[in-house]
Amino acid sequence: MQTAHSEKADTAMYEDSDRFEAAMRLAEEDPVRGAEALRSIVADDAFDPDTRFEAAARLAEVDEPQAAEALRSIVADDAFDPDTRSEAAARLAEVDQAQVAGVVVPGFTPPAPQAPRPPQAPHPPQAPQAPRGWR
């Protein structure tokens, strides 16, 4: 039995799905307007996090700078689960290496940079030693 609330939720889900599909089609026909439609989905908390991430990933196909910004916002947003945030960080690395600097993903710590080793002084030559048992 559906209540008025569940019917409204179902309707909203279909409207969100339709809006996402329309944004995808628009991105194919008019990349500028399609990028804006996808970006608005990423920024809209009414969409479920998976749809928002998918919109950001598709945005990368149309407008990499906007996609980098959208992916960076997902990485920083606690509304997304850690796996999605990690996937967004990996996708961000593919889209724009410069955007990766300063990205923090919970549970992931990159190795600390190592200072170069100072040059070692040469060892003084040692006299050859006779094998054991030859004395």
Rosetta blueprint (number, residue, H / E / L):
1 M L
2 Q L
3 T L
4 A H
5 H H
6 S H
7 E H
8 K H
9 A H
10 D H
11 T H
12 A H
13 M H
14 Y H
15 E H
16 D H
17 S H
18 D H
19 R H
20 F H
21 E H
22 A H
23 A H
24 M H
25 R H
26 L H
27 A H
28 E H
29 E H
30 D L
31 P H
32 V H
33 R H
34 G H
35 A H
36 E H
37 A H
38 L H
39 R H
40 S H
41 I H
42 V H
43 A H
44 D L
45 D L
46 A L
47 F L
48 D L
49 P H
50 D H
51 T H
52 R H
53 F H
54 E H
55 A H
56 A H
57 A H
58 R H
59 L H
60 A H
61 E H
62 V H
63 D L
64 E H
65 P H
66 Q H
67 A H
68 A H
69 E H
70 A H
71 L H
72 R H
73 S H
74 I H
75 V H
76 A L
77 D L
78 D L
79 A L
80 F L
81 D L
82 P H
83 D H
84 T H
85 R H
86 S H
87 E H
88 A H
89 A H
90 A H
91 R H
92 L H
93 A H
94 E H
95 V H
96 D L
97 Q H
98 A H
99 Q H
100 V H
101 A L
102 G L
103 V L
104 V L
105 V L
106 P L
107 G L
108 F L
109 T L
110 P L
111 P L
112 A L
113 P L
114 Q L
115 A L
116 P L
117 R L
118 P L
119 P L
120 Q L
121 A L
122 P L
123 H L
124 P L
125 P L
126 Q L
127 A L
128 P L
129 Q L
130 A L
131 P L
132 R L
133 G L
134 W L
135 R L
